[in-house]
Amino acid sequence: MKAQVGDRLVVAGTRVGDSERIGVVTEIRHDDGSPPYRVRWEDGHEALVYPGPDARVIPHAPADA
């Protein structure tokens, strides 16, 4: 998994009926874009995240695209 600042991290719910968690990558710790990432979640809190197999990265689309 690779990410850049501004990409969205989407983590699937762990139980049936759980919604996805969506956050924005605000910091990467490695030049190659590998985890961990600092993520600001939709509820406003931030966390250092080591994404598992239930997560995916959605690349940030530039404003002029």
All heavy atoms as TSV, in Angstrom:
chain	resi	resn	atom	element	x	y	z
A	1	MET	N	N	0.845	-1.170	0.000
A	1	MET	CA	C	0.000	0.000	0.000
A	1	MET	C	C	0.890	1.232	0.000
A	1	MET	O	O	1.849	1.311	0.756
A	1	MET	CB	C	-0.904	-0.026	1.228
A	1	MET	CG	C	-1.755	1.201	1.372
A	1	MET	SD	S	-2.907	1.142	2.762
A	1	MET	CE	C	-3.989	-0.162	2.243
A	2	LYS	N	N	0.543	2.183	-0.849
A	2	LYS	CA	C	1.273	3.450	-0.942
A	2	LYS	C	C	0.260	4.589	-0.889
A	2	LYS	O	O	-0.841	4.483	-1.426
A	2	LYS	CB	C	2.058	3.554	-2.253
A	2	LYS	CG	C	3.002	2.406	-2.506
A	2	LYS	CD	C	4.163	2.430	-1.565
A	2	LYS	CE	C	5.099	1.265	-1.930
A	2	LYS	NZ	N	6.153	1.115	-1.011
A	3	ALA	N	N	0.630	5.686	-0.260
A	3	ALA	CA	C	-0.253	6.846	-0.162
A	3	ALA	C	C	0.579	8.120	-0.209
A	3	ALA	O	O	1.798	8.093	-0.031
A	3	ALA	CB	C	-1.058	6.807	1.133
A	4	GLN	N	N	-0.120	9.220	-0.445
A	4	GLN	CA	C	0.466	10.553	-0.409
A	4	GLN	C	C	-0.423	11.430	0.465
A	4	GLN	O	O	-1.605	11.129	0.658
A	4	GLN	CB	C	0.535	11.159	-1.807
A	4	GLN	CG	C	1.395	10.397	-2.777
A	4	GLN	CD	C	1.381	11.056	-4.146
A	4	GLN	OE1	O	1.156	12.255	-4.288
A	4	GLN	NE2	N	1.617	10.263	-5.167
A	5	VAL	N	N	0.144	12.520	0.955
A	5	VAL	CA	C	-0.656	13.472	1.722
A	5	VAL	C	C	-1.809	13.945	0.838
A	5	VAL	O	O	-1.628	14.248	-0.341
A	5	VAL	CB	C	0.207	14.666	2.185
A	5	VAL	CG1	C	-0.650	15.762	2.793
A	5	VAL	CG2	C	1.261	14.186	3.175
A	6	GLY	N	N	-3.012	13.947	1.402
A	6	GLY	CA	C	-4.214	14.353	0.677
A	6	GLY	C	C	-5.042	13.185	0.181
A	6	GLY	O	O	-6.226	13.349	-0.132
A	7	ASP	N	N	-4.447	11.988	0.095
A	7	ASP	CA	C	-5.215	10.803	-0.290
A	7	ASP	C	C	-6.205	10.459	0.812
A	7	ASP	O	O	-6.025	10.825	1.978
A	7	ASP	CB	C	-4.295	9.596	-0.503
A	7	ASP	CG	C	-3.428	9.711	-1.735
A	7	ASP	OD1	O	-3.646	10.634	-2.547
A	7	ASP	OD2	O	-2.529	8.864	-1.892
A	8	ARG	N	N	-7.255	9.748	0.423
A	8	ARG	CA	C	-8.214	9.283	1.420
A	8	ARG	C	C	-7.937	7.830	1.760
A	8	ARG	O	O	-7.591	7.039	0.889
A	8	ARG	CB	C	-9.644	9.451	0.924
A	8	ARG	CG	C	-9.998	10.920	0.831
A	8	ARG	CD	C	-11.455	11.185	0.828
A	8	ARG	NE	N	-12.092	10.702	-0.390
A	8	ARG	CZ	C	-13.391	10.532	-0.514
A	8	ARG	NH1	N	-14.191	10.768	0.479
A	8	ARG	NH2	N	-13.895	10.114	-1.647
A	9	LEU	N	N	-8.085	7.502	3.031
A	9	LEU	CA	C	-7.964	6.135	3.503
A	9	LEU	C	C	-9.354	5.667	3.889
A	9	LEU	O	O	-10.037	6.325	4.676
A	9	LEU	CB	C	-7.022	6.058	4.708
A	9	LEU	CG	C	-6.763	4.666	5.251
A	9	LEU	CD1	C	-5.964	3.839	4.232
A	9	LEU	CD2	C	-6.026	4.725	6.571
A	10	VAL	N	N	-9.772	4.560	3.304
A	10	VAL	CA	C	-11.094	4.005	3.576
A	10	VAL	C	C	-10.894	2.638	4.223
A	10	VAL	O	O	-10.210	1.773	3.671
A	10	VAL	CB	C	-11.916	3.865	2.280
A	10	VAL	CG1	C	-13.286	3.273	2.577
A	10	VAL	CG2	C	-12.054	5.208	1.584
A	11	VAL	N	N	-11.486	2.462	5.404
A	11	VAL	CA	C	-11.366	1.208	6.139
A	11	VAL	C	C	-12.757	0.602	6.251
A	11	VAL	O	O	-13.697	1.258	6.729
A	11	VAL	CB	C	-10.759	1.429	7.538
A	11	VAL	CG1	C	-10.660	0.118	8.301
A	11	VAL	CG2	C	-9.398	2.096	7.425
A	12	ALA	N	N	-12.894	-0.645	5.808
A	12	ALA	CA	C	-14.185	-1.332	5.844
A	12	ALA	C	C	-14.626	-1.560	7.286
A	12	ALA	O	O	-13.792	-1.689	8.193
A	12	ALA	CB	C	-14.078	-2.666	5.121
A	13	GLY	N	N	-15.948	-1.626	7.481
A	13	GLY	CA	C	-16.488	-1.950	8.797
A	13	GLY	C	C	-16.096	-3.363	9.191
A	13	GLY	O	O	-15.899	-4.228	8.327
A	14	THR	N	N	-15.981	-3.611	10.491
A	14	THR	CA	C	-15.540	-4.927	10.949
A	14	THR	C	C	-16.683	-5.912	11.146
A	14	THR	O	O	-16.443	-7.110	11.225
A	14	THR	CB	C	-14.751	-4.804	12.264
A	14	THR	OG1	O	-15.572	-4.148	13.236
A	14	THR	CG2	C	-13.472	-4.012	12.044
A	15	ARG	N	N	-17.913	-5.419	11.216
A	15	ARG	CA	C	-19.082	-6.290	11.399
A	15	ARG	C	C	-20.130	-5.940	10.370
A	15	ARG	O	O	-20.147	-4.813	9.841
A	15	ARG	CB	C	-19.664	-6.106	12.800
A	15	ARG	CG	C	-18.720	-6.529	13.902
A	15	ARG	CD	C	-19.366	-6.316	15.251
A	15	ARG	NE	N	-19.666	-4.887	15.408
A	15	ARG	CZ	C	-19.446	-4.179	16.482
A	15	ARG	NH1	N	-18.946	-4.750	17.544
A	15	ARG	NH2	N	-19.736	-2.903	16.535
A	16	VAL	N	N	-21.018	-6.859	10.123
A	16	VAL	CA	C	-22.122	-6.606	9.198
A	16	VAL	C	C	-22.909	-5.404	9.708
A	16	VAL	O	O	-23.247	-5.317	10.887
A	16	VAL	CB	C	-23.041	-7.845	9.087
A	16	VAL	CG1	C	-24.263	-7.530	8.249
A	16	VAL	CG2	C	-22.275	-9.014	8.500
A	17	GLY	N	N	-23.166	-4.464	8.814
A	17	GLY	CA	C	-23.912	-3.269	9.182
A	17	GLY	C	C	-23.043	-2.091	9.584
A	17	GLY	O	O	-23.529	-0.975	9.666
A	18	ASP	N	N	-21.766	-2.331	9.873
A	18	ASP	CA	C	-20.861	-1.228	10.208
A	18	ASP	C	C	-20.575	-0.417	8.947
A	18	ASP	O	O	-20.423	-0.982	7.868
A	18	ASP	CB	C	-19.521	-1.737	10.738
A	18	ASP	CG	C	-19.586	-2.205	12.179
A	18	ASP	OD1	O	-20.633	-2.016	12.816
A	18	ASP	OD2	O	-18.574	-2.766	12.653
A	19	SER	N	N	-20.474	0.876	9.087
A	19	SER	CA	C	-20.121	1.714	7.943
A	19	SER	C	C	-18.604	1.802	7.815
A	19	SER	O	O	-17.866	1.470	8.737
A	19	SER	CB	C	-20.722	3.109	8.094
A	19	SER	OG	O	-20.237	3.713	9.264
A	20	GLU	N	N	-18.171	2.242	6.648
A	20	GLU	CA	C	-16.741	2.447	6.415
A	20	GLU	C	C	-16.265	3.653	7.212
A	20	GLU	O	O	-17.034	4.574	7.464
A	20	GLU	CB	C	-16.472	2.724	4.935
A	20	GLU	CG	C	-16.802	1.593	4.016
A	20	GLU	CD	C	-16.547	1.948	2.564
A	20	GLU	OE1	O	-16.856	3.080	2.152
A	20	GLU	OE2	O	-16.052	1.075	1.856
A	21	ARG	N	N	-14.992	3.648	7.589
A	21	ARG	CA	C	-14.359	4.826	8.180
A	21	ARG	C	C	-13.550	5.475	7.082
A	21	ARG	O	O	-12.818	4.807	6.358
A	21	ARG	CB	C	-13.438	4.437	9.325
A	21	ARG	CG	C	-14.212	3.863	10.494
A	21	ARG	CD	C	-13.338	3.721	11.702
A	21	ARG	NE	N	-13.007	5.063	12.183
A	21	ARG	CZ	C	-11.969	5.327	12.964
A	21	ARG	NH1	N	-11.170	4.369	13.363
A	21	ARG	NH2	N	-11.728	6.560	13.360
A	22	ILE	N	N	-13.688	6.781	6.963
A	22	ILE	CA	C	-12.986	7.523	5.919
A	22	ILE	C	C	-12.175	8.634	6.572
A	22	ILE	O	O	-12.670	9.366	7.424
A	22	ILE	CB	C	-13.980	8.116	4.901
A	22	ILE	CG1	C	-14.799	7.001	4.264
A	22	ILE	CG2	C	-13.242	8.929	3.842
A	22	ILE	CD1	C	-15.939	7.475	3.399
A	23	GLY	N	N	-10.922	8.738	6.138
A	23	GLY	CA	C	-10.049	9.779	6.650
A	23	GLY	C	C	-9.130	10.298	5.561
A	23	GLY	O	O	-9.024	9.706	4.488
A	24	VAL	N	N	-8.469	11.397	5.844
A	24	VAL	CA	C	-7.527	12.012	4.911
A	24	VAL	C	C	-6.118	11.840	5.474
A	24	VAL	O	O	-5.873	12.120	6.652
A	24	VAL	CB	C	-7.839	13.515	4.718
A	24	VAL	CG1	C	-6.789	14.183	3.850
A	24	VAL	CG2	C	-9.221	13.691	4.128
A	25	VAL	N	N	-5.209	11.382	4.628
A	25	VAL	CA	C	-3.813	11.229	5.027
A	25	VAL	C	C	-3.208	12.622	5.164
A	25	VAL	O	O	-3.202	13.406	4.211
A	25	VAL	CB	C	-3.037	10.387	3.989
A	25	VAL	CG1	C	-1.560	10.311	4.362
A	25	VAL	CG2	C	-3.642	8.997	3.850
A	26	THR	N	N	-2.728	12.945	6.359
A	26	THR	CA	C	-2.150	14.263	6.618
A	26	THR	C	C	-0.633	14.215	6.729
A	26	THR	O	O	0.019	15.258	6.675
A	26	THR	CB	C	-2.724	14.878	7.903
A	26	THR	OG1	O	-2.438	14.024	9.004
A	26	THR	CG2	C	-4.225	15.100	7.772
A	27	GLU	N	N	-0.075	13.013	6.898
A	27	GLU	CA	C	1.377	12.879	7.005
A	27	GLU	C	C	1.770	11.458	6.633
A	27	GLU	O	O	1.082	10.503	7.004
A	27	GLU	CB	C	1.818	13.155	8.445
A	27	GLU	CG	C	3.297	12.979	8.687
A	27	GLU	CD	C	3.674	13.130	10.161
A	27	GLU	OE1	O	2.806	13.439	11.000
A	27	GLU	OE2	O	4.853	12.912	10.462
A	28	ILE	N	N	2.858	11.333	5.871
A	28	ILE	CA	C	3.459	10.025	5.626
A	28	ILE	C	C	4.820	10.007	6.299
A	28	ILE	O	O	5.469	11.047	6.433
A	28	ILE	CB	C	3.568	9.700	4.121
A	28	ILE	CG1	C	4.372	10.751	3.381
A	28	ILE	CG2	C	2.192	9.528	3.497
A	28	ILE	CD1	C	4.689	10.383	1.949
A	29	ARG	N	N	5.232	8.846	6.746
A	29	ARG	CA	C	6.474	8.749	7.507
A	29	ARG	C	C	7.646	8.231	6.670
A	29	ARG	O	O	8.777	8.284	7.108
A	29	ARG	CB	C	6.268	7.819	8.707
A	29	ARG	CG	C	5.180	8.297	9.661
A	29	ARG	CD	C	5.794	9.135	10.738
A	29	ARG	NE	N	4.794	9.760	11.587
A	29	ARG	CZ	C	4.772	9.627	12.902
A	29	ARG	NH1	N	5.648	8.866	13.506
A	29	ARG	NH2	N	3.871	10.268	13.597
A	30	HIS	N	N	7.347	7.690	5.485
A	30	HIS	CA	C	8.393	7.116	4.637
A	30	HIS	C	C	8.335	7.745	3.251
A	30	HIS	O	O	7.251	7.960	2.706
A	30	HIS	CB	C	8.222	5.600	4.522
A	30	HIS	CG	C	8.252	4.896	5.842
A	30	HIS	ND1	N	9.410	4.659	6.525
A	30	HIS	CD2	C	7.254	4.396	6.613
A	30	HIS	CE1	C	9.136	4.034	7.654
A	30	HIS	NE2	N	7.828	3.869	7.734
A	31	ASP	N	N	9.493	7.999	2.668
A	31	ASP	CA	C	9.560	8.622	1.343
A	31	ASP	C	C	8.870	7.808	0.266
A	31	ASP	O	O	8.395	8.354	-0.721
A	31	ASP	CB	C	11.015	8.870	0.928
A	31	ASP	CG	C	11.686	9.947	1.772
A	31	ASP	OD1	O	10.964	10.784	2.345
A	31	ASP	OD2	O	12.930	9.935	1.853
A	32	ASP	N	N	8.789	6.480	0.438
A	32	ASP	CA	C	8.167	5.637	-0.582
A	32	ASP	C	C	6.649	5.548	-0.442
A	32	ASP	O	O	5.987	4.871	-1.211
A	32	ASP	CB	C	8.781	4.240	-0.589
A	32	ASP	CG	C	8.471	3.440	0.667
A	32	ASP	OD1	O	7.870	3.981	1.616
A	32	ASP	OD2	O	8.853	2.250	0.685
A	33	GLY	N	N	6.065	6.243	0.541
A	33	GLY	CA	C	4.611	6.274	0.705
A	33	GLY	C	C	4.029	5.085	1.439
A	33	GLY	O	O	2.813	4.912	1.487
A	34	SER	N	N	4.880	4.265	2.052
A	34	SER	CA	C	4.388	3.105	2.787
A	34	SER	C	C	3.937	3.521	4.198
A	34	SER	O	O	4.325	4.566	4.699
A	34	SER	CB	C	5.478	2.033	2.853
A	34	SER	OG	O	6.612	2.499	3.553
A	35	PRO	N	N	3.086	2.690	4.828
A	35	PRO	CA	C	2.597	3.003	6.172
A	35	PRO	C	C	3.723	3.054	7.189
A	35	PRO	O	O	4.793	2.490	6.943
A	35	PRO	CB	C	1.659	1.838	6.477
A	35	PRO	CG	C	1.325	1.233	5.157
A	35	PRO	CD	C	2.515	1.471	4.288
A	36	PRO	N	N	3.464	3.676	8.342
A	36	PRO	CA	C	2.200	4.196	8.837
A	36	PRO	C	C	1.891	5.586	8.305
A	36	PRO	O	O	2.772	6.279	7.794
A	36	PRO	CB	C	2.419	4.253	10.351
A	36	PRO	CG	C	3.875	4.580	10.483
A	36	PRO	CD	C	4.537	3.815	9.340
A	37	TYR	N	N	0.619	5.973	8.462
A	37	TYR	CA	C	0.151	7.284	8.026
A	37	TYR	C	C	-0.524	7.998	9.197
A	37	TYR	O	O	-1.174	7.369	10.018
A	37	TYR	CB	C	-0.907	7.161	6.912
A	37	TYR	CG	C	-0.496	6.276	5.778
A	37	TYR	CD1	C	-1.279	5.192	5.410
A	37	TYR	CD2	C	0.663	6.519	5.052
A	37	TYR	CE1	C	-0.914	4.371	4.356
A	37	TYR	CE2	C	1.032	5.709	4.002
A	37	TYR	CZ	C	0.241	4.633	3.660
A	37	TYR	OH	O	0.616	3.813	2.624
A	38	ARG	N	N	-0.383	9.307	9.251
A	38	ARG	CA	C	-1.207	10.094	10.173
A	38	ARG	C	C	-2.464	10.430	9.387
A	38	ARG	O	O	-2.400	10.932	8.261
A	38	ARG	CB	C	-0.509	11.369	10.627
A	38	ARG	CG	C	-1.437	12.209	11.497
A	38	ARG	CD	C	-0.775	13.010	12.560
A	38	ARG	NE	N	0.160	12.332	13.420
A	38	ARG	CZ	C	-0.174	11.677	14.552
A	38	ARG	NH1	N	-1.423	11.604	14.931
A	38	ARG	NH2	N	0.754	11.113	15.285
A	39	VAL	N	N	-3.618	10.108	9.973
A	39	VAL	CA	C	-4.906	10.254	9.293
A	39	VAL	C	C	-5.832	11.101	10.144
A	39	VAL	O	O	-5.935	10.897	11.361
A	39	VAL	CB	C	-5.546	8.861	9.037
A	39	VAL	CG1	C	-6.928	8.990	8.430
A	39	VAL	CG2	C	-4.640	8.027	8.133
A	40	ARG	N	N	-6.522	12.051	9.505
A	40	ARG	CA	C	-7.581	12.826	10.167
A	40	ARG	C	C	-8.903	12.206	9.729
A	40	ARG	O	O	-9.272	12.246	8.557
A	40	ARG	CB	C	-7.529	14.305	9.807
A	40	ARG	CG	C	-8.569	15.130	10.564
A	40	ARG	CD	C	-8.501	16.635	10.318
A	40	ARG	NE	N	-8.458	16.970	8.911
A	40	ARG	CZ	C	-7.388	17.418	8.250
A	40	ARG	NH1	N	-6.237	17.590	8.867
A	40	ARG	NH2	N	-7.456	17.693	6.975
A	41	TRP	N	N	-9.603	11.601	10.675
A	41	TRP	CA	C	-10.870	10.929	10.389
A	41	TRP	C	C	-12.000	11.939	10.253
A	41	TRP	O	O	-11.870	13.096	10.677
A	41	TRP	CB	C	-11.179	9.912	11.490
A	41	TRP	CG	C	-10.153	8.832	11.552
A	41	TRP	CD1	C	-9.174	8.684	12.487
A	41	TRP	CD2	C	-9.957	7.767	10.614
A	41	TRP	NE1	N	-8.398	7.593	12.197
A	41	TRP	CE2	C	-8.858	7.015	11.054
A	41	TRP	CE3	C	-10.610	7.372	9.445
A	41	TRP	CZ2	C	-8.396	5.889	10.364
A	41	TRP	CZ3	C	-10.150	6.255	8.767
A	41	TRP	CH2	C	-9.060	5.529	9.226
A	42	GLU	N	N	-13.108	11.495	9.684
A	42	GLU	CA	C	-14.255	12.390	9.451
A	42	GLU	C	C	-14.763	13.045	10.729
A	42	GLU	O	O	-15.310	14.135	10.681
A	42	GLU	CB	C	-15.395	11.619	8.788
A	42	GLU	CG	C	-15.108	11.246	7.354
A	42	GLU	CD	C	-16.255	10.492	6.722
A	42	GLU	OE1	O	-16.852	9.613	7.385
A	42	GLU	OE2	O	-16.558	10.792	5.558
A	43	ASP	N	N	-14.597	12.370	11.869
A	43	ASP	CA	C	-15.080	12.948	13.129
A	43	ASP	C	C	-14.113	13.976	13.715
A	43	ASP	O	O	-14.350	14.537	14.771
A	43	ASP	CB	C	-15.395	11.858	14.145
A	43	ASP	CG	C	-14.170	11.080	14.609
A	43	ASP	OD1	O	-13.029	11.421	14.199
A	43	ASP	OD2	O	-14.348	10.118	15.382
A	44	GLY	N	N	-12.980	14.208	13.006
A	44	GLY	CA	C	-12.048	15.253	13.415
A	44	GLY	C	C	-10.836	14.774	14.194
A	44	GLY	O	O	-9.864	15.509	14.313
A	45	HIS	N	N	-10.870	13.548	14.727
A	45	HIS	CA	C	-9.687	13.126	15.484
A	45	HIS	C	C	-8.629	12.583	14.534
A	45	HIS	O	O	-8.923	12.178	13.416
A	45	HIS	CB	C	-10.057	12.138	16.601
A	45	HIS	CG	C	-10.077	10.701	16.223
A	45	HIS	ND1	N	-11.169	10.088	15.675
A	45	HIS	CD2	C	-9.108	9.759	16.318
A	45	HIS	CE1	C	-10.883	8.822	15.450
A	45	HIS	NE2	N	-9.645	8.588	15.817
A	46	GLU	N	N	-7.378	12.633	14.992
A	46	GLU	CA	C	-6.256	12.159	14.187
A	46	GLU	C	C	-5.610	10.981	14.878
A	46	GLU	O	O	-5.603	10.897	16.109
A	46	GLU	CB	C	-5.228	13.269	13.982
A	46	GLU	CG	C	-5.720	14.373	13.093
A	46	GLU	CD	C	-4.605	15.296	12.614
A	46	GLU	OE1	O	-3.422	14.915	12.695
A	46	GLU	OE2	O	-4.939	16.391	12.149
A	47	ALA	N	N	-5.043	10.089	14.055
A	47	ALA	CA	C	-4.390	8.903	14.600
A	47	ALA	C	C	-3.278	8.456	13.659
A	47	ALA	O	O	-3.322	8.727	12.459
A	47	ALA	CB	C	-5.403	7.784	14.780
A	48	LEU	N	N	-2.303	7.758	14.226
A	48	LEU	CA	C	-1.280	7.104	13.440
A	48	LEU	C	C	-1.843	5.738	13.069
A	48	LEU	O	O	-2.239	4.963	13.949
A	48	LEU	CB	C	0.010	6.965	14.254
A	48	LEU	CG	C	1.214	6.432	13.507
A	48	LEU	CD1	C	1.615	7.395	12.379
A	48	LEU	CD2	C	2.378	6.233	14.454
A	49	VAL	N	N	-1.896	5.450	11.762
A	49	VAL	CA	C	-2.594	4.261	11.285
A	49	VAL	C	C	-1.644	3.351	10.515
A	49	VAL	O	O	-0.899	3.809	9.646
A	49	VAL	CB	C	-3.776	4.665	10.367
A	49	VAL	CG1	C	-4.499	3.449	9.832
A	49	VAL	CG2	C	-4.734	5.576	11.108
A	50	TYR	N	N	-1.702	2.076	10.852
A	50	TYR	CA	C	-1.032	1.008	10.112
A	50	TYR	C	C	-2.152	0.229	9.436
A	50	TYR	O	O	-2.730	-0.670	10.043
A	50	TYR	CB	C	-0.259	0.091	11.050
A	50	TYR	CG	C	0.932	0.728	11.702
A	50	TYR	CD1	C	0.802	1.526	12.833
A	50	TYR	CD2	C	2.208	0.525	11.192
A	50	TYR	CE1	C	1.908	2.103	13.438
A	50	TYR	CE2	C	3.322	1.100	11.793
A	50	TYR	CZ	C	3.159	1.884	12.915
A	50	TYR	OH	O	4.256	2.457	13.513
A	51	PRO	N	N	-2.524	0.591	8.185
A	51	PRO	CA	C	-3.696	-0.019	7.555
A	51	PRO	C	C	-3.540	-1.528	7.374
A	51	PRO	O	O	-2.462	-2.023	7.048
A	51	PRO	CB	C	-3.771	0.667	6.193
A	51	PRO	CG	C	-2.893	1.855	6.284
A	51	PRO	CD	C	-1.881	1.564	7.325
A	52	GLY	N	N	-4.644	-2.226	7.571
A	52	GLY	CA	C	-4.689	-3.664	7.366
A	52	GLY	C	C	-5.265	-3.999	6.000
A	52	GLY	O	O	-5.486	-3.118	5.161
A	53	PRO	N	N	-5.562	-5.274	5.771
A	53	PRO	CA	C	-6.077	-5.715	4.476
A	53	PRO	C	C	-7.493	-5.225	4.179
A	53	PRO	O	O	-7.953	-5.306	3.038
A	53	PRO	CB	C	-6.039	-7.243	4.572
A	53	PRO	CG	C	-6.042	-7.538	6.027
A	53	PRO	CD	C	-5.342	-6.382	6.696
A	54	ASP	N	N	-8.171	-4.683	5.185
A	54	ASP	CA	C	-9.520	-4.162	4.998
A	54	ASP	C	C	-9.525	-2.685	4.608
A	54	ASP	O	O	-10.570	-2.047	4.557
A	54	ASP	CB	C	-10.340	-4.352	6.272
A	54	ASP	CG	C	-9.718	-3.661	7.481
A	54	ASP	OD1	O	-8.506	-3.328	7.431
A	54	ASP	OD2	O	-10.427	-3.469	8.478
A	55	ALA	N	N	-8.345	-2.127	4.317
A	55	ALA	CA	C	-8.225	-0.696	3.985
A	55	ALA	C	C	-7.804	-0.516	2.530
A	55	ALA	O	O	-7.153	-1.379	1.945
A	55	ALA	CB	C	-7.198	-0.039	4.901
A	56	ARG	N	N	-8.206	0.619	1.982
A	56	ARG	CA	C	-7.760	0.979	0.631
A	56	ARG	C	C	-7.503	2.479	0.585
A	56	ARG	O	O	-8.081	3.246	1.357
A	56	ARG	CB	C	-8.774	0.561	-0.422
A	56	ARG	CG	C	-10.078	1.311	-0.397
A	56	ARG	CD	C	-11.069	0.719	-1.411
A	56	ARG	NE	N	-12.238	1.547	-1.579
A	56	ARG	CZ	C	-13.292	1.565	-0.775
A	56	ARG	NH1	N	-13.317	0.780	0.281
A	56	ARG	NH2	N	-14.310	2.366	-1.029
A	57	VAL	N	N	-6.609	2.861	-0.334
A	57	VAL	CA	C	-6.257	4.269	-0.526
A	57	VAL	C	C	-6.948	4.771	-1.782
A	57	VAL	O	O	-6.912	4.112	-2.829
A	57	VAL	CB	C	-4.728	4.439	-0.664
A	57	VAL	CG1	C	-4.374	5.859	-1.057
A	57	VAL	CG2	C	-4.041	4.062	0.638
A	58	ILE	N	N	-7.587	5.918	-1.680
A	58	ILE	CA	C	-8.183	6.591	-2.833
A	58	ILE	C	C	-7.329	7.820	-3.104
A	58	ILE	O	O	-7.266	8.734	-2.269
A	58	ILE	CB	C	-9.640	6.991	-2.565
A	58	ILE	CG1	C	-10.468	5.743	-2.268
A	58	ILE	CG2	C	-10.206	7.768	-3.753
A	58	ILE	CD1	C	-11.890	6.031	-1.848
A	59	PRO	N	N	-6.621	7.829	-4.251
A	59	PRO	CA	C	-5.740	8.960	-4.550
A	59	PRO	C	C	-6.481	10.287	-4.604
A	59	PRO	O	O	-7.632	10.356	-5.071
A	59	PRO	CB	C	-5.150	8.609	-5.917
A	59	PRO	CG	C	-5.313	7.143	-6.038
A	59	PRO	CD	C	-6.577	6.817	-5.288
A	60	HIS	N	N	-5.815	11.324	-4.132
A	60	HIS	CA	C	-6.343	12.685	-4.165
A	60	HIS	C	C	-6.344	13.177	-5.601
A	60	HIS	O	O	-5.330	13.070	-6.293
A	60	HIS	CB	C	-5.478	13.592	-3.293
A	60	HIS	CG	C	-5.821	15.038	-3.380
A	60	HIS	ND1	N	-6.981	15.541	-2.851
A	60	HIS	CD2	C	-5.175	16.078	-3.932
A	60	HIS	CE1	C	-7.016	16.848	-3.078
A	60	HIS	NE2	N	-5.923	17.189	-3.734
A	61	ALA	N	N	-7.449	13.691	-6.062
A	61	ALA	CA	C	-7.535	14.244	-7.413
A	61	ALA	C	C	-7.135	15.718	-7.378
A	61	ALA	O	O	-7.697	16.486	-6.591
A	61	ALA	CB	C	-8.943	14.111	-7.965
A	62	PRO	N	N	-6.161	16.136	-8.179
A	62	PRO	CA	C	-5.776	17.542	-8.214
A	62	PRO	C	C	-6.968	18.424	-8.591
A	62	PRO	O	O	-7.856	18.007	-9.334
A	62	PRO	CB	C	-4.696	17.609	-9.292
A	62	PRO	CG	C	-4.221	16.211	-9.483
A	62	PRO	CD	C	-5.375	15.327	-9.100
A	63	ALA	N	N	-6.970	19.649	-8.096
A	63	ALA	CA	C	-8.080	20.571	-8.330
A	63	ALA	C	C	-8.281	20.895	-9.803
A	63	ALA	O	O	-9.397	21.171	-10.233
A	63	ALA	CB	C	-7.855	21.861	-7.548
A	64	ASP	N	N	-7.224	20.846	-10.601
A	64	ASP	CA	C	-7.363	21.202	-12.011
A	64	ASP	C	C	-7.630	19.984	-12.901
A	64	ASP	O	O	-7.637	20.090	-14.114
A	64	ASP	CB	C	-6.116	21.927	-12.514
A	64	ASP	CG	C	-4.850	21.110	-12.362
A	64	ASP	OD1	O	-4.898	20.024	-11.730
A	64	ASP	OD2	O	-3.796	21.540	-12.873
A	65	ALA	N	N	-7.886	18.831	-12.290
A	65	ALA	CA	C	-8.149	17.622	-13.098
A	65	ALA	C	C	-9.593	17.508	-13.466
A	65	ALA	O	O	-10.477	18.048	-12.950
A	65	ALA	CB	C	-7.717	16.387	-12.321
